[in-house]
Amino acid sequence: MTAFMAYNHGRSFWRWFGIGCCLPYVSLFVIMFVVHRDKKQLSTAPAAMAA
């Protein structure tokens, strides 16, 4: 699940697959945080460029 989420958001499938195997539950929370942070940065980037 972690690798699938990561791949859909432009991250390395195999890297996150390995992390998911080593830390199965923790990695889900980490990838959700990373995806949320990336979306937040993308949403604020156009506003910063317009100023």
All heavy atoms as TSV, in Angstrom:
chain	resi	resn	atom	element	x	y	z
A	1	MET	N	N	0.832	-1.190	0.000
A	1	MET	CA	C	0.000	0.000	0.000
A	1	MET	C	C	0.873	1.249	0.000
A	1	MET	O	O	0.578	2.209	-0.701
A	1	MET	CB	C	-0.918	-0.052	1.236
A	1	MET	CG	C	-1.925	1.019	1.257
A	1	MET	SD	S	-3.059	0.738	-0.092
A	1	MET	CE	C	-4.184	2.030	0.149
A	2	THR	N	N	1.927	1.239	0.791
A	2	THR	CA	C	2.815	2.388	0.866
A	2	THR	C	C	3.471	2.671	-0.479
A	2	THR	O	O	3.511	3.811	-0.930
A	2	THR	CB	C	3.906	2.151	1.931
A	2	THR	OG1	O	3.282	1.839	3.171
A	2	THR	CG2	C	4.771	3.361	2.108
A	3	ALA	N	N	3.964	1.633	-1.124
A	3	ALA	CA	C	4.626	1.802	-2.420
A	3	ALA	C	C	3.650	2.308	-3.473
A	3	ALA	O	O	4.003	3.146	-4.303
A	3	ALA	CB	C	5.241	0.481	-2.860
A	4	PHE	N	N	2.430	1.830	-3.456
A	4	PHE	CA	C	1.412	2.267	-4.405
A	4	PHE	C	C	1.103	3.754	-4.219
A	4	PHE	O	O	1.026	4.509	-5.187
A	4	PHE	CB	C	0.145	1.424	-4.221
A	4	PHE	CG	C	-0.971	1.820	-5.134
A	4	PHE	CD1	C	-0.907	1.549	-6.491
A	4	PHE	CD2	C	-2.089	2.458	-4.640
A	4	PHE	CE1	C	-1.935	1.911	-7.339
A	4	PHE	CE2	C	-3.122	2.825	-5.474
A	4	PHE	CZ	C	-3.050	2.558	-6.830
A	5	MET	N	N	0.929	4.187	-2.973
A	5	MET	CA	C	0.669	5.608	-2.698
A	5	MET	C	C	1.847	6.454	-3.142
A	5	MET	O	O	1.672	7.519	-3.747
A	5	MET	CB	C	0.404	5.822	-1.205
A	5	MET	CG	C	-0.931	5.337	-0.745
A	5	MET	SD	S	-1.165	5.542	1.034
A	5	MET	CE	C	-1.033	7.297	1.216
A	6	ALA	N	N	3.051	6.011	-2.854
A	6	ALA	CA	C	4.244	6.767	-3.214
A	6	ALA	C	C	4.379	6.881	-4.728
A	6	ALA	O	O	4.661	7.961	-5.260
A	6	ALA	CB	C	5.480	6.105	-2.619
A	7	TYR	N	N	4.176	5.793	-5.429
A	7	TYR	CA	C	4.301	5.787	-6.892
A	7	TYR	C	C	3.271	6.710	-7.545
A	7	TYR	O	O	3.579	7.427	-8.497
A	7	TYR	CB	C	4.135	4.358	-7.412
A	7	TYR	CG	C	4.271	4.255	-8.905
A	7	TYR	CD1	C	5.526	4.363	-9.500
A	7	TYR	CD2	C	3.172	4.059	-9.718
A	7	TYR	CE1	C	5.672	4.268	-10.873
A	7	TYR	CE2	C	3.304	3.967	-11.088
A	7	TYR	CZ	C	4.553	4.078	-11.664
A	7	TYR	OH	O	4.690	3.998	-13.028
A	8	ASN	N	N	2.064	6.737	-7.022
A	8	ASN	CA	C	1.020	7.605	-7.570
A	8	ASN	C	C	1.314	9.081	-7.364
A	8	ASN	O	O	0.736	9.923	-8.057
A	8	ASN	CB	C	-0.336	7.264	-6.967
A	8	ASN	CG	C	-0.921	6.024	-7.576
A	8	ASN	OD1	O	-0.612	5.676	-8.709
A	8	ASN	ND2	N	-1.767	5.350	-6.821
A	9	HIS	N	N	2.189	9.392	-6.447
A	9	HIS	CA	C	2.530	10.777	-6.167
A	9	HIS	C	C	3.957	11.116	-6.578
A	9	HIS	O	O	4.558	12.054	-6.058
A	9	HIS	CB	C	2.292	11.094	-4.700
A	9	HIS	CG	C	0.838	11.064	-4.344
A	9	HIS	ND1	N	-0.022	12.090	-4.644
A	9	HIS	CD2	C	0.080	10.107	-3.761
A	9	HIS	CE1	C	-1.229	11.778	-4.245
A	9	HIS	NE2	N	-1.194	10.570	-3.708
A	10	GLY	N	N	4.508	10.335	-7.503
A	10	GLY	CA	C	5.801	10.659	-8.093
A	10	GLY	C	C	7.018	10.248	-7.289
A	10	GLY	O	O	8.113	10.747	-7.527
A	11	ARG	N	N	6.853	9.363	-6.354
A	11	ARG	CA	C	7.979	8.878	-5.555
A	11	ARG	C	C	8.430	7.512	-6.061
A	11	ARG	O	O	7.752	6.861	-6.828
A	11	ARG	CB	C	7.570	8.763	-4.076
A	11	ARG	CG	C	7.081	10.043	-3.457
A	11	ARG	CD	C	8.210	10.962	-3.229
A	11	ARG	NE	N	7.731	12.235	-2.665
A	11	ARG	CZ	C	8.527	13.095	-2.117
A	11	ARG	NH1	N	9.809	12.873	-2.036
A	11	ARG	NH2	N	8.042	14.231	-1.655
A	12	SER	N	N	9.589	7.077	-5.608
A	12	SER	CA	C	10.154	5.793	-6.020
A	12	SER	C	C	9.353	4.631	-5.442
A	12	SER	O	O	9.205	4.513	-4.220
A	12	SER	CB	C	11.598	5.690	-5.540
A	12	SER	OG	O	12.094	4.393	-5.726
A	13	PHE	N	N	8.846	3.775	-6.340
A	13	PHE	CA	C	8.076	2.610	-5.894
A	13	PHE	C	C	8.921	1.670	-5.038
A	13	PHE	O	O	8.516	1.280	-3.949
A	13	PHE	CB	C	7.519	1.851	-7.107
A	13	PHE	CG	C	6.794	0.586	-6.746
A	13	PHE	CD1	C	5.455	0.632	-6.415
A	13	PHE	CD2	C	7.456	-0.639	-6.725
A	13	PHE	CE1	C	4.780	-0.527	-6.080
A	13	PHE	CE2	C	6.785	-1.802	-6.386
A	13	PHE	CZ	C	5.445	-1.737	-6.064
A	14	TRP	N	N	10.099	1.305	-5.545
A	14	TRP	CA	C	10.907	0.295	-4.857
A	14	TRP	C	C	11.472	0.795	-3.538
A	14	TRP	O	O	11.587	0.030	-2.573
A	14	TRP	CB	C	12.014	-0.221	-5.768
A	14	TRP	CG	C	11.425	-1.029	-6.878
A	14	TRP	CD1	C	11.353	-0.690	-8.182
A	14	TRP	CD2	C	10.778	-2.304	-6.755
A	14	TRP	NE1	N	10.702	-1.673	-8.896
A	14	TRP	CE2	C	10.340	-2.673	-8.046
A	14	TRP	CE3	C	10.531	-3.157	-5.694
A	14	TRP	CZ2	C	9.665	-3.866	-8.276
A	14	TRP	CZ3	C	9.859	-4.349	-5.942
A	14	TRP	CH2	C	9.435	-4.686	-7.219
A	15	ARG	N	N	11.811	2.064	-3.464
A	15	ARG	CA	C	12.316	2.610	-2.194
A	15	ARG	C	C	11.224	2.525	-1.128
A	15	ARG	O	O	11.456	2.072	-0.012
A	15	ARG	CB	C	12.758	4.055	-2.374
A	15	ARG	CG	C	13.291	4.662	-1.080
A	15	ARG	CD	C	13.728	6.072	-1.272
A	15	ARG	NE	N	14.779	6.102	-2.292
A	15	ARG	CZ	C	15.163	7.201	-2.906
A	15	ARG	NH1	N	14.616	8.348	-2.641
A	15	ARG	NH2	N	16.115	7.156	-3.804
A	16	TRP	N	N	10.021	2.955	-1.493
A	16	TRP	CA	C	8.935	2.935	-0.524
A	16	TRP	C	C	8.427	1.520	-0.257
A	16	TRP	O	O	7.913	1.231	0.822
A	16	TRP	CB	C	7.809	3.861	-0.969
A	16	TRP	CG	C	8.162	5.274	-0.654
A	16	TRP	CD1	C	8.679	6.195	-1.494
A	16	TRP	CD2	C	8.084	5.891	0.627
A	16	TRP	NE1	N	8.913	7.368	-0.819
A	16	TRP	CE2	C	8.552	7.206	0.482
A	16	TRP	CE3	C	7.651	5.471	1.883
A	16	TRP	CZ2	C	8.600	8.099	1.549
A	16	TRP	CZ3	C	7.699	6.367	2.940
A	16	TRP	CH2	C	8.173	7.653	2.766
A	17	PHE	N	N	8.593	0.616	-1.221
A	17	PHE	CA	C	8.264	-0.781	-0.985
A	17	PHE	C	C	9.176	-1.344	0.108
A	17	PHE	O	O	8.726	-2.043	1.021
A	17	PHE	CB	C	8.415	-1.589	-2.278
A	17	PHE	CG	C	8.080	-3.035	-2.128
A	17	PHE	CD1	C	6.766	-3.442	-2.122
A	17	PHE	CD2	C	9.085	-3.982	-1.993
A	17	PHE	CE1	C	6.447	-4.794	-1.984
A	17	PHE	CE2	C	8.783	-5.323	-1.869
A	17	PHE	CZ	C	7.456	-5.726	-1.855
A	18	GLY	N	N	10.468	-1.021	0.018
A	18	GLY	CA	C	11.423	-1.473	1.038
A	18	GLY	C	C	11.133	-0.884	2.403
A	18	GLY	O	O	11.182	-1.586	3.421
A	19	ILE	N	N	10.822	0.398	2.432
A	19	ILE	CA	C	10.484	1.045	3.707
A	19	ILE	C	C	9.227	0.422	4.285
A	19	ILE	O	O	9.139	0.178	5.488
A	19	ILE	CB	C	10.321	2.568	3.511
A	19	ILE	CG1	C	11.663	3.204	3.149
A	19	ILE	CG2	C	9.734	3.220	4.754
A	19	ILE	CD1	C	11.571	4.649	2.703
A	20	GLY	N	N	8.250	0.150	3.406
A	20	GLY	CA	C	7.009	-0.475	3.861
A	20	GLY	C	C	7.215	-1.868	4.412
A	20	GLY	O	O	6.509	-2.291	5.321
A	21	CYS	N	N	8.175	-2.602	3.876
A	21	CYS	CA	C	8.472	-3.943	4.396
A	21	CYS	C	C	9.163	-3.884	5.755
A	21	CYS	O	O	8.906	-4.715	6.626
A	21	CYS	CB	C	9.344	-4.707	3.410
A	21	CYS	SG	S	8.474	-5.227	1.934
A	22	CYS	N	N	10.026	-2.893	5.930
A	22	CYS	CA	C	10.768	-2.773	7.194
A	22	CYS	C	C	9.911	-2.178	8.306
A	22	CYS	O	O	10.002	-2.613	9.453
A	22	CYS	CB	C	12.004	-1.907	6.988
A	22	CYS	SG	S	13.232	-2.645	5.909
A	23	LEU	N	N	9.126	-1.175	7.973
A	23	LEU	CA	C	8.300	-0.476	8.953
A	23	LEU	C	C	6.860	-0.414	8.442
A	23	LEU	O	O	6.395	0.638	7.990
A	23	LEU	CB	C	8.819	0.952	9.174
A	23	LEU	CG	C	10.267	1.090	9.590
A	23	LEU	CD1	C	10.725	2.521	9.469
A	23	LEU	CD2	C	10.433	0.602	11.016
A	24	PRO	N	N	6.127	-1.510	8.516
A	24	PRO	CA	C	4.850	-1.589	7.812
A	24	PRO	C	C	3.812	-0.540	8.197
A	24	PRO	O	O	3.204	0.049	7.327
A	24	PRO	CB	C	4.345	-2.991	8.120
A	24	PRO	CG	C	5.207	-3.535	9.165
A	24	PRO	CD	C	6.451	-2.726	9.225
A	25	TYR	N	N	3.602	-0.274	9.444
A	25	TYR	CA	C	2.551	0.668	9.835
A	25	TYR	C	C	3.062	2.097	9.885
A	25	TYR	O	O	2.349	3.027	9.508
A	25	TYR	CB	C	1.945	0.261	11.180
A	25	TYR	CG	C	1.279	-1.090	11.101
A	25	TYR	CD1	C	1.857	-2.204	11.684
A	25	TYR	CD2	C	0.100	-1.255	10.388
A	25	TYR	CE1	C	1.257	-3.442	11.593
A	25	TYR	CE2	C	-0.508	-2.497	10.286
A	25	TYR	CZ	C	0.079	-3.589	10.895
A	25	TYR	OH	O	-0.512	-4.803	10.784
A	26	VAL	N	N	4.264	2.265	10.320
A	26	VAL	CA	C	4.856	3.598	10.414
A	26	VAL	C	C	4.991	4.225	9.028
A	26	VAL	O	O	4.739	5.411	8.841
A	26	VAL	CB	C	6.232	3.528	11.125
A	26	VAL	CG1	C	6.909	4.874	11.136
A	26	VAL	CG2	C	6.075	2.987	12.530
A	27	SER	N	N	5.355	3.409	8.042
A	27	SER	CA	C	5.576	3.940	6.696
A	27	SER	C	C	4.303	4.516	6.084
A	27	SER	O	O	4.373	5.470	5.305
A	27	SER	CB	C	6.154	2.857	5.794
A	27	SER	OG	O	5.233	1.802	5.633
A	28	LEU	N	N	3.138	3.982	6.426
A	28	LEU	CA	C	1.890	4.542	5.912
A	28	LEU	C	C	1.685	5.968	6.404
A	28	LEU	O	O	1.296	6.853	5.641
A	28	LEU	CB	C	0.705	3.675	6.319
A	28	LEU	CG	C	0.511	2.415	5.501
A	28	LEU	CD1	C	-0.573	1.544	6.119
A	28	LEU	CD2	C	0.155	2.762	4.078
A	29	PHE	N	N	1.956	6.204	7.669
A	29	PHE	CA	C	1.808	7.556	8.206
A	29	PHE	C	C	2.850	8.494	7.615
A	29	PHE	O	O	2.556	9.656	7.336
A	29	PHE	CB	C	1.901	7.538	9.736
A	29	PHE	CG	C	0.719	6.880	10.374
A	29	PHE	CD1	C	0.840	5.639	10.957
A	29	PHE	CD2	C	-0.522	7.493	10.354
A	29	PHE	CE1	C	-0.247	5.019	11.545
A	29	PHE	CE2	C	-1.630	6.884	10.933
A	29	PHE	CZ	C	-1.491	5.639	11.532
A	30	VAL	N	N	4.050	7.986	7.400
A	30	VAL	CA	C	5.112	8.818	6.824
A	30	VAL	C	C	4.753	9.224	5.401
A	30	VAL	O	O	4.863	10.394	5.040
A	30	VAL	CB	C	6.476	8.088	6.875
A	30	VAL	CG1	C	7.524	8.855	6.102
A	30	VAL	CG2	C	6.920	7.881	8.310
A	31	ILE	N	N	4.305	8.291	4.572
A	31	ILE	CA	C	3.980	8.634	3.188
A	31	ILE	C	C	2.755	9.543	3.125
A	31	ILE	O	O	2.685	10.432	2.278
A	31	ILE	CB	C	3.811	7.380	2.292
A	31	ILE	CG1	C	3.818	7.781	0.811
A	31	ILE	CG2	C	2.565	6.626	2.608
A	31	ILE	CD1	C	5.055	8.414	0.310
A	32	MET	N	N	1.806	9.377	4.027
A	32	MET	CA	C	0.662	10.297	4.046
A	32	MET	C	C	1.121	11.708	4.390
A	32	MET	O	O	0.645	12.691	3.802
A	32	MET	CB	C	-0.401	9.820	5.027
A	32	MET	CG	C	-1.169	8.632	4.511
A	32	MET	SD	S	-2.638	8.186	5.452
A	32	MET	CE	C	-1.984	7.817	7.059
A	33	PHE	N	N	2.056	11.836	5.320
A	33	PHE	CA	C	2.602	13.142	5.659
A	33	PHE	C	C	3.352	13.748	4.479
A	33	PHE	O	O	3.196	14.923	4.165
A	33	PHE	CB	C	3.530	13.028	6.871
A	33	PHE	CG	C	4.287	14.287	7.150
A	33	PHE	CD1	C	3.656	15.362	7.732
A	33	PHE	CD2	C	5.625	14.397	6.812
A	33	PHE	CE1	C	4.347	16.538	7.984
A	33	PHE	CE2	C	6.322	15.563	7.046
A	33	PHE	CZ	C	5.681	16.639	7.637
A	34	VAL	N	N	4.169	12.953	3.800
A	34	VAL	CA	C	4.953	13.437	2.658
A	34	VAL	C	C	4.032	13.901	1.531
A	34	VAL	O	O	4.241	14.969	0.951
A	34	VAL	CB	C	5.932	12.346	2.169
A	34	VAL	CG1	C	6.546	12.708	0.836
A	34	VAL	CG2	C	7.014	12.100	3.202
A	35	VAL	N	N	3.005	13.131	1.237
A	35	VAL	CA	C	2.062	13.497	0.176
A	35	VAL	C	C	1.316	14.774	0.548
A	35	VAL	O	O	1.153	15.677	-0.274
A	35	VAL	CB	C	1.087	12.331	-0.095
A	35	VAL	CG1	C	-0.085	12.774	-0.951
A	35	VAL	CG2	C	1.826	11.185	-0.758
A	36	HIS	N	N	0.888	14.875	1.788
A	36	HIS	CA	C	0.193	16.084	2.243
A	36	HIS	C	C	1.097	17.307	2.151
A	36	HIS	O	O	0.673	18.368	1.699
A	36	HIS	CB	C	-0.306	15.885	3.672
A	36	HIS	CG	C	-0.955	17.091	4.252
A	36	HIS	ND1	N	-2.191	17.523	3.838
A	36	HIS	CD2	C	-0.534	17.966	5.193
A	36	HIS	CE1	C	-2.502	18.625	4.513
A	36	HIS	NE2	N	-1.513	18.902	5.335
A	37	ARG	N	N	2.350	17.148	2.559
A	37	ARG	CA	C	3.300	18.255	2.494
A	37	ARG	C	C	3.552	18.691	1.053
A	37	ARG	O	O	3.602	19.884	0.753
A	37	ARG	CB	C	4.613	17.851	3.156
A	37	ARG	CG	C	5.611	18.997	3.256
A	37	ARG	CD	C	6.953	18.523	3.693
A	37	ARG	NE	N	7.458	17.642	2.627
A	37	ARG	CZ	C	8.491	16.845	2.746
A	37	ARG	NH1	N	9.139	16.779	3.871
A	37	ARG	NH2	N	8.894	16.107	1.745
A	38	ASP	N	N	3.681	17.728	0.147
A	38	ASP	CA	C	3.893	18.043	-1.263
A	38	ASP	C	C	2.697	18.791	-1.856
A	38	ASP	O	O	2.860	19.755	-2.595
A	38	ASP	CB	C	4.158	16.788	-2.083
A	38	ASP	CG	C	5.538	16.208	-1.826
A	38	ASP	OD1	O	6.365	16.891	-1.176
A	38	ASP	OD2	O	5.788	15.074	-2.278
A	39	LYS	N	N	1.493	18.340	-1.547
A	39	LYS	CA	C	0.295	19.016	-2.043
A	39	LYS	C	C	0.194	20.429	-1.489
A	39	LYS	O	O	-0.199	21.352	-2.190
A	39	LYS	CB	C	-0.952	18.221	-1.677
A	39	LYS	CG	C	-1.163	17.003	-2.514
A	39	LYS	CD	C	-2.479	16.338	-2.168
A	39	LYS	CE	C	-2.709	15.112	-3.024
A	39	LYS	NZ	N	-3.998	14.486	-2.732
A	40	LYS	N	N	0.553	20.597	-0.235
A	40	LYS	CA	C	0.505	21.922	0.387
A	40	LYS	C	C	1.513	22.856	-0.271
A	40	LYS	O	O	1.217	24.019	-0.525
A	40	LYS	CB	C	0.783	21.792	1.880
A	40	LYS	CG	C	0.545	23.036	2.662
A	40	LYS	CD	C	0.706	22.774	4.152
A	40	LYS	CE	C	0.470	24.018	4.951
A	40	LYS	NZ	N	0.652	23.779	6.375
A	41	GLN	N	N	2.717	22.366	-0.569
A	41	GLN	CA	C	3.727	23.179	-1.235
A	41	GLN	C	C	3.289	23.560	-2.636
A	41	GLN	O	O	3.516	24.679	-3.076
A	41	GLN	CB	C	5.056	22.437	-1.292
A	41	GLN	CG	C	5.791	22.399	0.020
A	41	GLN	CD	C	7.097	21.627	-0.069
A	41	GLN	OE1	O	7.365	20.957	-1.067
A	41	GLN	NE2	N	7.897	21.690	0.982
A	42	LEU	N	N	2.647	22.651	-3.356
A	42	LEU	CA	C	2.178	22.950	-4.711
A	42	LEU	C	C	1.051	23.979	-4.702
A	42	LEU	O	O	0.962	24.810	-5.594
A	42	LEU	CB	C	1.711	21.674	-5.412
A	42	LEU	CG	C	2.816	20.735	-5.875
A	42	LEU	CD1	C	2.202	19.465	-6.448
A	42	LEU	CD2	C	3.698	21.405	-6.917
A	43	SER	N	N	0.203	23.917	-3.699
A	43	SER	CA	C	-0.911	24.860	-3.644
A	43	SER	C	C	-0.452	26.263	-3.260
A	43	SER	O	O	-1.067	27.242	-3.654
A	43	SER	CB	C	-1.988	24.377	-2.683
A	43	SER	OG	O	-1.517	24.405	-1.361
A	44	THR	N	N	0.639	26.375	-2.506
A	44	THR	CA	C	1.117	27.706	-2.115
A	44	THR	C	C	2.149	28.255	-3.087
A	44	THR	O	O	2.422	29.449	-3.069
A	44	THR	CB	C	1.741	27.665	-0.698
A	44	THR	OG1	O	2.815	26.745	-0.685
A	44	THR	CG2	C	0.697	27.294	0.347
A	45	ALA	N	N	2.698	27.438	-3.957
A	45	ALA	CA	C	3.731	27.897	-4.894
A	45	ALA	C	C	3.217	28.964	-5.875
A	45	ALA	O	O	3.884	29.960	-6.063
A	45	ALA	CB	C	4.331	26.713	-5.645
A	46	PRO	N	N	2.066	28.809	-6.511
A	46	PRO	CA	C	1.596	29.851	-7.428
A	46	PRO	C	C	1.349	31.188	-6.745
A	46	PRO	O	O	1.598	32.247	-7.305
A	46	PRO	CB	C	0.292	29.286	-7.995
A	46	PRO	CG	C	0.416	27.822	-7.836
A	46	PRO	CD	C	1.236	27.627	-6.588
A	47	ALA	N	N	0.896	31.154	-5.502
A	47	ALA	CA	C	0.644	32.394	-4.766
A	47	ALA	C	C	1.964	33.110	-4.479
A	47	ALA	O	O	2.055	34.341	-4.542
A	47	ALA	CB	C	-0.090	32.101	-3.476
A	48	ALA	N	N	3.008	32.369	-4.188
A	48	ALA	CA	C	4.309	32.970	-3.906
A	48	ALA	C	C	4.933	33.556	-5.173
A	48	ALA	O	O	5.619	34.570	-5.130
A	48	ALA	CB	C	5.238	31.933	-3.288
A	49	MET	N	N	4.700	32.933	-6.322
A	49	MET	CA	C	5.271	33.402	-7.573
A	49	MET	C	C	4.553	34.658	-8.066
A	49	MET	O	O	5.138	35.489	-8.735
A	49	MET	CB	C	5.206	32.304	-8.621
A	49	MET	CG	C	6.079	31.112	-8.313
A	49	MET	SD	S	5.928	29.839	-9.551
A	49	MET	CE	C	7.040	30.488	-10.791
A	50	ALA	N	N	3.276	34.809	-7.722
A	50	ALA	CA	C	2.503	35.953	-8.176
A	50	ALA	C	C	2.870	37.225	-7.422
A	50	ALA	O	O	2.695	38.327	-7.919
A	50	ALA	CB	C	1.007	35.658	-8.024
A	51	ALA	N	N	3.389	37.070	-6.219
A	51	ALA	CA	C	3.709	38.238	-5.388
A	51	ALA	C	C	4.942	38.938	-5.794
A	51	ALA	O	O	5.701	38.836	-6.569
A	51	ALA	CB	C	3.848	37.809	-3.930
